[in-house]
Amino acid sequence: MKQKYQLYFYFVGSIILSTFLWEYISIPLGNEKKNIIEGSLEIQQNPINDIIRFIIFLLIPFSTIILFYQITEKKFFTNLRKVLFFDERQVNLRTNDFELKIYFFCILIFLILEFLSLDFLTMNYKVDFFHEGMWLSASQNTKSEGGFWSTSYIVRGFFGEFYPYFLWKFFDLETIGITRFSNIIILFLNKILLLLIVFRLTTLSNLKKNFKVFYFLLLCVSFLSLQGYGAPIFTPRSFLFLTFIYIFLNFLKYYNKTYFFVILIGLFSSISFFWYIDIGVYINALIFILLLFFLFKFELKNFLLLIFSIIFGWVFFYIFISSDEFREFTNNTFLIFKTLNYIHDLVFPTPFLSFDSRSLKAILLFLFSGLLIIKLINSCKENEHLSFFISILFLYLVSCLYFNYGLSRSDGPHIRIATGYIFITFFTVGLFYFFKKFEYEKKVFKFAKIINYFLILIVLLSVFVNKKYENKSVFNLKKSFKEINELILFEDEKYMSKEYIKLVSYFGNLIKKDKCATIFTNETALYYFLKKPSCSKFYYMWTATPLVIQEKIIKKIYERKPTFILYKSDQDIFYNSDKSLKIVNQFILNNYSFYEKFSHWEIYKIK
């Protein structure tokens, strides 16, 4: 049997073994975890199981082919050491990128025109009381009572929850439209970042000039085809992560030529935690690996500089934020770490055997991308593309870390979003592997200019063709600024159905004399429309199920004694508060009695 067939035989065999072992990997819930969820949830499994399963599932086939290469060719570990210890002074990157920059700016103009061709008035759809309520009502709490973590339990992160408050304050305008428009702006910036990442990856690849242009344009098509404005795969939470990736790639480009990017990377340790909590965890994990990388290469100066910038960033935030708020921030963050994965309680589908297409596609992308990276490292030559190989190893790490988003929330939409970064890795590695095969093939360039123009046309089509939930047209260009202004100024009532408008008016009158409101359903945005803060900082019932949180909710309701509680809703498709918050529910039933059924809602009054 030929060597390449042996390789694939062992690879497929090890994948079968990994699949067979998947469900046998099971760590039971500890007593401490049972205490966290006691009285609220029926947990299916320890959420760490899916993370361990995923790691082992990938390690078995990758270890197999690495050992196969090492045993048969005896050079993989030598090449890997060559990549990790690359001497940037000996890597002669081709720097004649003038043509590449021309194409870059052309595509940038396309992206700006695409943004202005959106129909902004289609964004005045009805409010999502469940999801949008998280940031609208957290900002309402801050606006009414001051403070941030002291007035709201932050599930996503500081920016993720409070950005409406800062927009309202800065523009002196409190509307839902301005928050919707800011999200669209961030999605636009995500597209720009994807373009910048493509450009930097292309320059790091050190491919020959014509191959660079082909590679750049094909990567642009691949990356930009993923991202839309209606159902984006790179959501606003990705903005800082994409920024970090671009900064890290620049660090590789200018390795040891400037220390600016090392300092910037260190500052992201603190900045990222005040963006989204999970993004903060992923970025800090990558920074920790970079610290080990510097130690591994005995680069003491880079190591100390990175440590200094990390400490400086955290000290700055500690001084800038009041000590009480910083304490609430740390308590909030640790409570999220302890409880959130238990709340979601969704088991990731077993690869292949579950016949779940979306999770299987993600797993296959990880397997094929990892295989190609190992093959590239095994075949690399002296000082050839070494900084690029570091970049693809980095991208694969990014993909694995971010996929925790899909492992912990294992439904279709979250798995789709979690695959965004492995798509980046797959396209980057796959196209590079293809071009490397033909790097010295001169016949390809006979019609180079024609091919370039054809690829630009494909990029143009990929940008301007409507994706899911988009409505783009060149006729929107002349009225885009007028529509943006209208969107920002839309009145709140335009975002609610008639039933909700009546509820807000009726329930608002009932609690007019109360200083706060209590909503026991998942219609969290009601706090924003009622213009009342929540009686408890744990205003989001979906994440309030842990016992420790339920006890705090009861304490606040007892202290503040709201006259009425919105107890139940036929409109709330996520409603299960009476089952998942059993202790709070019992407290309400003991201290409140049924008052009225108003349309779709049950209202209770204090006894």
BALUM-319755 format. One record per residue: residue in one letter; x negated, y negated, z negated of N, C-alpha, C in turn. Coordinates in steps of 0.2 Angstrom, whole numbers, plus 5000, padded with zeros to 4 digits. Atoms other than C-alpha are relative to their C-alpha. Example, Ala and Ser with C-alpha at 12.3 -4.5 7.8 and 13.67 -1.06 7.14 Angstrom:
2
A499650065000493850224961499649945000S500450065001493250054964500449954997
***
This chain:
607
M499650065000500050005000499649945000K500450065000499349835005500149964993Q500150045006498849714991500649964999K499450055001500249584994500650044999Y499449965002501549724994500050024993Q500149985007500849784978500249954995L499850065004501049614971500749994999Y499350015001502849594975500450064997F499749945004503249774969499949994993Y500050015007502549734952500449944998F499650065002503349564952500750014999V499349985000505049634956500250044994G499949955005504849774944500049974993S500050045006504349654930500649964999I499350035001505949554933500550044998I499549955002506949704932500050024992L500149995007506149744915500249944996S499850065004506449564909500749995000T499350005000508249574914500350054995F499849955004508449734905499949984992L500250025007507649664889500449944997W499650065002508749504889500450004994E499550005006510149554878499850044994Y500349975005509049654867499649964995I500350065004508249494861500549974996S499450035004509349444846499749994993I500250015007508849354830500649984997P499450015004510249354817500049934997L500050065003510849194809499850014993G500350005007509949154792500649984996N499650035005510849114776500149935000E500050075000510348934778500549975006K499550024994511248924795500750014999K499349995001512749004789500349954995N499750055005512948874775500149945004I499850064996512848734788500650015004I499450004996514248804798500650034996E499549965004515248894784500649955000G499450045001517048834784500249965006S499950034994517048774802500050045006L500149974994516448874816499950085000E500149934999516449054822499450015005I500650004996514649064829499950075003Q500149944997514349194842499350034999Q500749975001512449204840499649944998N500550055002510849114834499849965007P500250044993510548974848499350015002I500750004998508749004847499950075005N500149944996509049174856499949995007D500050014993509349104873499349975002I500650034998507749004872499450055000I500549945000506649154867500150055006R499849964994507549254880499749975007F500250044994507149124893499250015001I500850005000505249114888499850075002I500249934999505049304888500250025007F499849984993506049324904499549985005L500550034995504749214913499350034999L500749985001503149274904499950075002I500249934998503349454908499850015008P500250004993503349434928499449965001F500650044999502049294927499450034997S500649975002500849384916499850065004T500149944996501049544927499649985006I500350014994500549454943499349964998I500750035002499149354934499550054999L500449945001498449514928499850045006F500149974993498649594945499449965004Y500550044996497649454953499350004997Q500650005004496349454939499650075001I500349934999496049644941499850015007T500249984993496049654960499549955003E500550054997495149484964499549974996K500550025005494349444948499849935000K500250075000494449254950500649964997F499550045002496149194943499849964994F500150045006495549144926499449955001T500550054998493949064934500349945003N499750054997495048964945500449964996L499650045005496248914931499549964996R500550045004494748854921499749945004K500250054996494148764936500549945001V499450055000495848674937500049964994L499950035006495948634919499449954998F500650035001494148574918499849965006F500250044994494148474934499649944999D500450075001492848334936500349955005E499750054996493848194943499549965005R500550044996492148114949499850045006Q500149964994491948264961500550015005V499450004996493648254968500149945005N500050054995493648154984500749995003L499350014997495448104987500049955006R499950044994495848045004500449944998T499750065002496347865001500349955006N499850044995496847805018500850015001D499349985001498747795014500449945003F499650064998499247635024500750025004E499449974996500447735036500650024995L499649985005501147815020500449954997K499750055003501547655012500549965004I499550034995502447585028500650044999Y499449965000503647735027500349994993F499750015007503847715008500449945000F499650065000504447535010500650005004C499449994996505547585024500650034996I499549965004506447715013500249964994L499850055005506447584999500649965002I499550054997507447465010500750045001F499449954999508647615014500450004994L499749995006508947644996500449944997I499750065002509347464993500749995004L499450014996510547455007500550054998E499549955002511347615002500449984993F499750025006511647544984500549955002L499650064998512447384992500650035004S499549984996513547495003500550044996L499549975004514447574988500649965000D499450035002516247544985500149994993F500050015007516147474968500750004996L499350005003518047454965500250074999T499849935002518247644965499850024994M500249985006517347644949500449984994N499550025006518847574939500550064999Y499649945001519447754937500250004992K499850005007520347794920499450034996V500549995005519247804905500050074998D500149935002518547974899500049994992F500050015008519147964880499550044996F500449965003518048104876499349985000H500750014999516348064883499849925000E500150075001516447874886500149974993G499850035007517147854869499450004995M500650005004515447904862499649944999W500450075000514547744867500449944999L499650055001516047634868500249994992S499850015007516547664850499449994995A500650015004514847674843499849935000S500150074999514547504850500549954996Q499450045003516247444843499850004992N500250005007515647504825499549954999T500650055001514047404827500349935000K499750074999515047254833500449984994S499650025006516247264818499750004994E500349995007515147314804499349995000G500750015000513347284809499750074999G500349945001512047414808500050055006F500049954994511647564820500150074997W499949935003511347734812500450004994S499650005006512147674796500750005001T499250014998513847644805500250065005S499849954995513847784818499550065000Y500449944999513147964819499850015007I500250004993512147964835499850065002V500249934997512148124845499649995006R500450014994511348064861499349974999G500650045001510147934856500249924999F499950075001509947744852500349975006F499850034993510047684870500750035002G499449964997511347824875500649984996E499450025004512547764861500149925000F499950075002512247574859499949955006Y500250054995511847504876500649965002P499450054999513647434878500049944996Y500150055005513347334862499549955003F500650054998511747254869500349965007L499750034994512647224886500549944998W499550055002514147134878499749944997K500450055004512947034867499749955005F500450044995511846984881500449965005F499650044995513146934894500649974997D499450035003514446884881500650025003L499549974996515646994890500250074997E499849935002516547144882500550045004T499649964995517147254896499750075001I500349944998517047434901499750005007G500350004993516647384919499349984999I500750025001514947304913499650064998T500449945001514447474906500050055005R500049954994515047574921499549975005F500450024995514047454932499250014998S500749995003512447464921499850085001N500249934999512547654923499850015008I500250004993512547634942499449975002I500750034999511047524941499550054998I500549955003510147654931499950065005L500049944995510647794944499649975006F500450034994509947674958499250004998L500750005002508347654948499750075000N500249935000508247844946499850025007K500149984993508247854965499349975002I500750034999506747724966499550044997L500549965003505847824953499850075004L500149944996506047984963499649995006L500450024995505347894978499349994998L500750015002503847834968499750064998I500349935002503548014961499850035007V500249974994503548074979499449975003F500650044998502347944984499450024997R500649985004501147984970499850075001L500249934999501248174972499750015007T500349994994500848154990499349985000T500750025000499348054987499550044996L500449955004498748174974499950075004S500149934997498948324986499450005004N500650004996497448264996500150045007L500049974993498148335012499849965005K500350044994497548275029500649955002K499650064999498348115035500750025003N499349994997499748185047500450054995F499649955005500148325034500349964995K499750045005500348195021500649965002V499350044998501648095031500550055000F499549954999502548255035500350024993Y499949975006502448315017500449944996F499650055003503048145010500749995002L499350014997504548125022500450064998L499649945002505148305018500150004993L499850005007504948285000500549944998C499550055001505948125001500750025002V499349974998507348215010500250054995S499949955005507248354997500349974993F499950035006507248244982500649955000L499550055000508448104987500750045002S499449974999509748234993500350034994L499749985007509948294975500449954997Q499750065004510448124969500549965003G499550044997512048044971500249954995Y499850055005513047904962500750034997G499449985003514648004959499950064996A500149945004514048174952499250015000P500750005000512148134949499750064997I500449955003510948274945499549974995F500550045005509748144937500549954997T499550055003510948054925499649954997P500450065003510547894916499550034994R500449975005509748004902499350015003S500749984997508348054915499649945002F500450064998507847874918499350004997L500750005003506447874905499650065001F500449944999505948054908499749995007L500350014993505648014927499549944999T500550055001504747854921499450034997F500649965003503647964910499650045005I500349964995503348084924499549965005Y500450044995502747944936499449974997I500650035003501647864923499550064999F500549955000500848034920499650025006L500349994994500548064938499549945002N500550054999499647894939499450014995F500649985004498647944924499550055004L500449954996498048094935499649965006K500350034994497747984950499449954998Y500550045002496647864940499650024994Y500349975005495947984928499349984998N500650025003494547914917499749935004K500250064997494547754928500349944997T499650055004495747664917500350034994Y499749975006496347694899500749974999F499450035001497947594902500650065000F499449955000499047754906499950044994V500149965006498347844891500449974995I499750045005498947704880500850005001L499350004998500647694889500350074998I499749935002500947884887500050014993G500049995008500547874868500649964998L499450045002501847734867500750035001F499449964999503147844874500250054995S499949955005503047954859500649974996S499550035004504147824849500649985005I499550034995505047744864500550055002S499649954997505747904870500550024995F499649985005506547944853500649954999F499550055000507547784854500349995007W499650004994508147824871500550055000Y499549955001508947994870499650054996I500449965005508448114856499750065003D500349954997508248264867499449985005I500650034996507148164879499449994996G500550015005506148114864499650064998V500349945002505848294859499550035006Y500449974994505248344877499449965001I500650044999504148194879499450014995N500549995005503348224863499650075000A500349944998503048404867499550005005L500550014994502148354883499449964997I500550045003501148224873499550044996F500349965004500648354861499550055004I500449954996500048474875499449965003L500550044998499048324882499549994995L500550005005498148304866499650064999L500349945000497748484866499550015006F500450004994497148464884499349964999F500650045001495948324879499550034995L500549965004495248434865499750055004F500349944996495048574877499449985004K500550034996494048464888499449964996F500550045005493048384873500049935002E499950074998493748214879500249964993L499850035007493648124861500349935001K499750074999493947954868500750005002N499350004998495547994877500450034994F499749985005496048094862500249954994L499950055005495847954849500449955003L499650064997496547824861500850025000L499349975000498147934863500350004993I499849995007498247964844500249934998F499950075002498047774841500649975003S499450034997499447724853500650034998I499449965003500647854846500149974993I499950035007500347784828500249935001F499850074999500447604834500749995002G499350004998502147634843500550014994W499549985005502947714828499949954994V500150055005502247584816500449945002F499650064997502947444827500850014999F499249995001504747524827500150004992Y499949995007504547554808500149924997I500050075003504147364805500649965003F499550044997505447304818500750024998I499449985003506847404811500050004993S500050005008507447384793499950074997S500249945003506847514781500750054999D499449975000508647564778500350045006E499849984994509047584796499550065002F500549954998507447684799500150064996R499849945004507947804785500650035003E499449974997509647824793499850045006F500249974993508847854810499650074999T500349945001507747994803500550054997N499549965002509148074793500550035006N499649994994510248064809499750055004T500349964995508948144820499950074997F500149935003508548294808500650034999L499449975000510348324806500250035007I499949984993510548334825499650065001F500449954999509148454826500250074996K499849955004509848564812500750035003T499349984999511648574819500350005007L499750014993511948524837500150065004N499949934996511548694845500550054998Y499549955002512648784834500749985002I499350034999514148664838500250025008H499949984993513948704857500250075001D499949935001513848894854500250035007L499949974994513848944872499450045002V500549954999512849094877499850005007F500350004993511749084893500150075003P499849934996512349214906499350045001T500649964998511149364908499950005007P500250004993510149344924500250065004F499849954996510849444938500650044998L499549965002511949554928500749974999S499450045001513249414924500349985006F499850024994513449374942500349925000D499850075001513549184937499549975005S500450034994512849094953499649944998R500450065002512348934945499450014995S500649995004511249004931499550055004L500549964996510549134943499649965005K500450054996510048994955499449974996A500550035004509148914941499450044999I500549955002508249074936499550015006L500349994994507749104954499549955001L500450054998507048934956499350004995F500650005005505948954940499550065002L500449954998505349124946499649995006F500450014994504849074964499549944999S500550065001504048904958499450034996G500549985004503048994945499550055004L500349954996502549134958499549965005L500450044995501949004971499449964996I500550035004500948904957499450054999I500549955002500049064952499650025007K500349984994499649104970499549945003L500450064998499048924974499350004995I500650005005497848934958499550055002N500449944998497249104963499649995006S500350014993496749044981499649935000C500350075000496048864976499350015001K500750014999494348814982499749954996E500350055004493048714974500249935001N499850075000493648544970500549985005E499550014994495148564982500749994996H499450015003496748484976500150014993L499949985007496348504958500449964996S499550045004497248354951500750015002F499349984997498748404962500250064996F499849945004498748574953500149994993I499850025007498748494936500749975000S499350035000500248394942500550055001I499449955000501248544947500050044994L500049975007500748634931500449964995F499650055004501448474922500750005002L499350004997503048474933500350064997Y499749945002503348654929500150004992L499950005007503148624910500649954999V499450055000504348474912500750045001S499449974999505648584920500250054995C499849955005505548724907500249964994L499750045006505748594893500749975001Y499450034999507148504901500650055001F499549944999508048674905500350024993N499649995007508448684886500749965000Y499350034999509848564891500550045002G499549954998510648704900500050064996L500049945005510148844888500549984994S499650015006511048754874500749985001R499350024998512548694884500150045006S500049954995512748844895500650005004D499450004995514248794906499749975006G500250024993514148754924499749935001P500350074999513948564924499449994997H500650015004512648564911499450045003I500549964997511648704919499849965007R500250044994511748604936499549944998I500450055001511048454928499350024997A500749975003509648554919499650025005T500449974995509048624935499749945004G500350064996508548444942499350005001Y500750005000506748454937499750065003I500349944997506448634943500149995007F499950024993507148574960499449965002I500650044998505748444960499450045000T500649955000504448574956500050055006F499949954995505148694968499849975007F500150034993505148574983499349985000T500750025000503448504978499550065001V500549944999502548674977500250045006G499849974994503548754991499849975006L500250044994503248625004499250005000F500850015000501348604998499850075002Y500249944998501148795000500150015007F499949994993501848795017499549965004F500550044996500748645023499350034999K500749975001499248725015499850055005K500049944996499548875026499849985007F500150024993499448765042499549945000E500450065001498148635036499549995006Y500550014994496948665050500350025007E499649994993498248695064500149945003K500050064997497948555076500649995005K499550004995499348605088500649964997V499450035003500648545075500049925001F500050074999500148365078500049975007K499950024994500348355096500549955001F499450055000502048265094500149974993A499950025007501648195077500449944999K499650065000502448025080500750015000I499349994998504048095087500350044993I499849975006504148215072500149964994N500050055005503848075060500749965000Y499350034999505347975068500650044998F499449955001506448125067500150014993L499950005007506048145049500349944996I499750065003506447965045500750005001L499249994998508147995054500350044995I499749955005508448145042500049964993V500050045006507948035027500649955000L499550054999509147905033500750034999L499449975000510548025035500150034993S499949975007510248105018500149944995V499850055004510347935010500749975001F499450034998511847865019500650055000V499449955000512948025020500350004993N499750005007514248025006499950074997K500049945005513948144992500650014996K499449995004515248204980500249944996Y499750055003516348074973499749935002E500350074998515447934983500549975005N499650044994516247804995499549955002K500450054997514947725005500249985007S499850034993515147615021499649945001V500350064998514147485030500449944999F499650065001515647375029500149974993N500050025007515447365010499549954999L500650045001513847275012500149924999K499950075000514547105015500549984994K499650025006515747115000499850034993S500349965006514647214988500049954993F500150045006514247064976500749984997K499350025002516147014976500350064996E499749945003516647194971499650014993I500449995006515247204958500349954994N499750055004515947044950500750024997E499349985002517747114950500050064995L500049945005517247284942499849984993I500250025007516347194928500549964996L499550045003517847084925500750044999F499449965001519147224925500350004993E499750005007520347214910500050074998D500049945003520347354898500650055002E499449964998522147404902500050045006K500049964994521647454919499750075000Y500349935001520647604912500450044996M499649955004522147674902500650015004S499349984998523747764907500549964996K499450035004525447684902500150034993E499949975006525547814888499549974995Y500650025004523847764881500149924998I499950075002524247574882500649994995K499550005005525847604872499850034993L500349975006524947714859499549954997V500550055002523547574857500449954996S499650055003524947444854500350024994Y499649975006525947554842499650014994F500449975005524647634832499649944997G500450065002523647464832500449964995N499650035005525147384823500150034994L500049965007525247524810499449994996I500650005004523447504805499849935000K500250074999523447314807499749974994K500350025006523047284789499450044997D500649965002521747424787499449975003K500750024998519947384789499750055005C500349954995519547544799500650055002A499549954998520447684808499750075000T500249935000520347874808500450045005I499749964995520647974823499750075000F500249935001520648164820500050045007T500049974993520748204839499349985003N500650024996519348194852500049945004E499950064995520048034860499649944997T500450045004518547944853500049935002A500050064998518747794864500549954997L499550045003520247734855499849954995Y500350055004519147654842499949935004Y500250064996518547534856500749965002F499450044998520347494862500449974994L499650035006521047474844499649944997K500450055002519547354841499950014992K500149985007519347444824499450054999P500649955001517747534817500350064997S499849945002517947714812499950004992C500150005007518147744793499450044998S500649975002516747864793499549995006K500550004995515147854803500150065005F500049944996515548024810500750005003Y499450024996516847964822500250055006Y500049964994516548094835500150084998M499849945003517548254830499650065002W500449944997516648374842499450024996T500649995003515048354833500050004992A499950015007515748344815500250064997T499849945003516048524812499650034995P500449985006514548564801500249984993L499750015006515048584783499749934997V500350065003513848444777500349945003I499750064997514648324789500749994998Q499350005002516448374785500049974993E500050035007516048334766499949925000K500150075000515448164771500649965003I499450034998516948124781500650004995I499550005005518148174767499849954995K500250055005517148064755500249935003K499950064997517347914767500849995000I499250014999519247944770500349994992Y499850015007519447954751499849934997E500250075002518547794748500349955003R499750054996519247694762500850005000K499349995000521047764761500449975006P499650034995521647724778500850025000T499349995001523547714778500350055005F499849954995523847814794499450035003I500549974996522847944803500350035006L499849974994523047994821499850075000Y500149935002523148184818499950055006K500049954994523548274834500249975006S499950034993523648244853500150065005D499949954995524448344867499549985006Q500450034994523348234879499250024999D500749985001521648294871499950075002I500149934997521148444881499450044996F500649975004519648474869500350014992Y499850005007520748464853500050074997N500049945004520348604840499849984993S500350025006519948494825500350034994D499749965006521248584814499750074999K500349935001520248744817499349994999S500750015000518448684819499849964994L500250045006518548554804500550024995K499549975005519548664792500049974994I500050035007518948574776500349935001V499750064999519348404783500850005001N499349994998521048464790500450024993Q499749995006521448534773500149944995F500050065004521048374764500549955003I499550054998522148274776500750034999L499349985001523648394774500150004992N499850015007523448384755500149934998N499950075002523348194755500449965004Y499650034995524348144770500650045002S499449964997526048194777500249975006F499850024993526848194794500549944999Y499650075000527548014798500450005006E499650004994528048024816499650035006K500249974994527848104833500149945005F500050064995527447954845499850035007S500149974993527548024863499650064999H500449945000526048144864499650014993W500450005006525348104847500450014993E499750005007525648154829499649954995I500350055004525348024816500250024993Y499949995007525148054797499949944996K500050065004525347934783499850034993I500249985006524547934766500550014995K499549985005525548014752500149944994
***
